[in-house]
Every structure is written in structure tokens, then in C-alpha cells.
Amino acid sequence: MIPLEYFTLLSAFLFCVGIYGALTRRNVIGILISIELILNAANINLVAFNKYLGTKDALGQIFSLFVIAIAAAASVVGLVLIIAIYRNAKTLFTDGLTLMKD
């Protein structure tokens, strides 16, 4: 059986990569992917702690499904916003997004 520490280290690594990607990416789609990576790190923690704490009601998996549903809805809203911004600004880079100045 794989120890719980391995799952938490994997989750922490994915979370740090997601934070780094969200803060350093210039492309809006890359930022959205980094946010999804952060949510996947949270899902790994939820399922791993549920497995190792031994709850019989599978609450970690249920919360993980809710996080996946919220992430899917956030992705749809994010992609709609990206399309709307691209139609107005003609760019997907955060440096060129000065919509509030006009």
C-alpha cells in the first residue's frame, strides 16, 4: 500500500506548479489550465485522506465529485470570458489586456 505521505507530496507538488503557472503565465489559457491543476491537487488530497482515515461514507470521493463539477463549470465560464475578451482585444496575452482604459 502506498503511504499517505506520497499522495500529500504529489498533491503539494501539483499545487505549487499550479500556483507558479497561474502567477507567471502570460497566456490566459495557460492561467486557466494552472487553476485546473490546483483543483486536481485538492482532489488528490480529498481522496487520499478519505482512503487513509477510513471513513465508511466515502465523503472524500463525494467532495471530490463536487470539486470536479465546480471545476468544469468554472472552465466553461472561463472559456466564455476568454472568447469575449479575444473578440474585443484580439489577444490572449495578459500584457495586452487593457480593456478598462478604453
Secondary structure, DSSP 8 states (H G I E B T S, - for coil): ---HHHHHHHHHHHHHHHHHHHHH--BHHHHHHHHHHHHHHHHHHHHHHHHHHT-TT-HHHHHHHHHHHHHHHHHHHHHHHHHHHHHHHS--BGGG--TTT-
